[in-house]
Amino acid sequence: MFCFPVETVFPLEKTLFPRDHARFIRSRLCTWRDVISAHSFNQPFDLKPASTLSFSKLGCNRGGRQLFQNVDCVLEAGRWLYVAGANGVGKTSLLRMVCGLAPIEAGDILWNGTPIHAQADAYRQDLCYLGHLNALQESMTVQENLVFTAALGGLAPDAAQTRAVLKQFGVPGREHQLVRHLSQGQKRRVALSRLALSPARLWVLDEPFVAMDEAGVRMLADLIAAHLTQGGLAVLTSHQQVDIGTIPAQMLELRA
């Protein structure tokens, strides 16, 4: 599954009014449900065989300035990579490169030993990205947002499953509420709840603990830990020091 940023998921926003846009997306939700209704959520996600994410001599320039260069790293199944560094050193740029949202200017990124650009479609099915933006359509309900994003990954959660996930993330009973009526903290919880519906092996999370209270931080950390114990991988940035279960962080500190 690939959780696209707002500008990728909703390109029609530039040409449709919000009400028409929401109606356009709703009209396709039923079609997507029909196409992928055979998918079963009752079976645990199979994260095997073990996967590996590698950086080889990776470098990044922005505006003629070298952000980082010659970055080498290997992240194996069951581990999480903590990308650290000073502000402006390129942490978000690196994450966007991992997701294929920014060009790789130097070096390479490999998924299971193959460059990601050579297996773009298959790689996106293994990837779930959550960035600074929540990637939620304000004029749609919470449930419509979750169903729409899940459909992008070929999944079809039913109402009971979305209710259970929202309860797990501390926003119970909000499934029929328009996203525009939620607080910033609630919007962040809804955005992060998509992780619980994702079978993707690689989670890429840019400041996932922002706007989360202590209980929310602990809940998300436990969710990431459970993902890792199932053989998943995670790459994240955070200004907060958070323990992910008992699994030590693999550190990557970026320097110019």
C-alpha positions, -999 to +999 in steps of 0.1 A: +000+000+000+012+035-008-003+064+012+000+093-012+005+129+000-024+153-005-011+167-038-009+131-052-041+117-039-063+146-048-050+162-080-086+171-091-088+196-063-074+222-087-102+217-111-133+207-090-150+225-062-147+206-029-183+194-030-180+181-065-147+166-057-160+146-028-190+134-049-166+123-076-145+102-052-176+088-034-189+076-068-158+055-072-157+040-037-185+016-045-168+006-078-135-001-059-154-020-032-169-043-059-135-049-076-116-058-044-144-072-022-128-106-023-099-094-001-102-108+035-092-087+065-098-117+088-064-131+078-032-117+093-010-097+069+018-119+055+050-099+056+072-127+043+097-132+027+121-109+046+127-076+029+157-053+029+160-015+022+195-003+012+210+031+004+242+031-017+263+063-019+231+083-016+233+121-020+210+151-023+213+187-035+187+214-031+191+249-047+227+243-055+235+233-019+248+198-009+225+185+018+241+151+023+263+127+003+277+092+002+251+078+026+253+040+029+228+020+049+212-014+051+179-019+070+167-054+074+133-069+083+122-063+119+143-031+123+136+006+123+158+034+110+159+067+129+169+095+106+185+123+126+203+155+119+201+193+122+172+212+107+177+217+070+201+188+066+177+169+043+158+144+065+124+150+048+142+150+014+157+116+021+123+102+031+107+116+000+134+100-021+127+067-004+091+071-014+098+080-050+084+115-045+118+132-051+144+123-077+176+104-067+204+127-077+233+106-066+236+070-056+207+046-054+180+032-032+174-005-034+144-027-022+153-063-019+185-057-039+168-040-068+167-002-075+132+012-066+129+029-100+132-005-117+102-019-098+081+012-091+046-005-091+056-035-069+076-012-046+046+011-040+025-019-030+051-026-002+052+011+009+031+032+033+041+068+036+028+094+060+043+129+058+038+162+075+004+166+058-023+143+069-035+136+033-072+138+044-099+152+022-117+177+044-150+175+026-153+137+030-161+118+062-135+100+082-147+066+070-147+077+033-112+088+037-100+055+052-119+035+026-105+056-002-069+053+009-072+016+015-087+011-020-055+026-034-037-004-020-063-029-032-080-033+002-117-030+012-122-025+049-158-027+060-175-004+085-168-026+115-131-027+107-129+011+103-148+016+136-124-008+154-094+010+140-107+045+150-115+032+185-079+018+187-066+053+178-087+072+203-113+087+179-143+064+184-177+073+169-162+097+144-165+076+112-194+096+098-181+130+108-166+153+081-128+157+085-131+195+085-149+193+119-121+174+136-094+190+158-058+189+145-050+161+170-080+141+158-070+145+122-035+133+130-049+102+147-072+095+117-043+098+093-021+075+114-050+049+118-044+040+082-013+022+093-035-004+111-052-011+078-020-014+057-003-046+048+027-027+035+061-040+046+079-007+047+065+022+067+080+057+061+069+082+087+079+119+088+074+132+123+046+108+131+043+118+168+035+155+161+002+167+177-001+135+197-006+133+234+014+109+256-012+081+253-012+086+215+026+084+213+026+052+233-001+037+212+016+045+179+050+033+192+033+000+202+018-003+167+051+003+150+067-023+173+040-049+164+047-042+127+084-048+132+078-081+151+059-093+121+089-087+098+081-052+087+105-022+084+101+014+094+120+046+085+111+077+106+122+111+117+111+126+150+121+155+173+109+133+202+128+105+217+105+075+216+111+039+224+097+014+199+090-016+220+123-033+230+137-029+194+167-006+194+169+021+167+193+019+138+207+054+137+214+074+105+226+109+112+228+131+081+256+156+076+264+179+047 
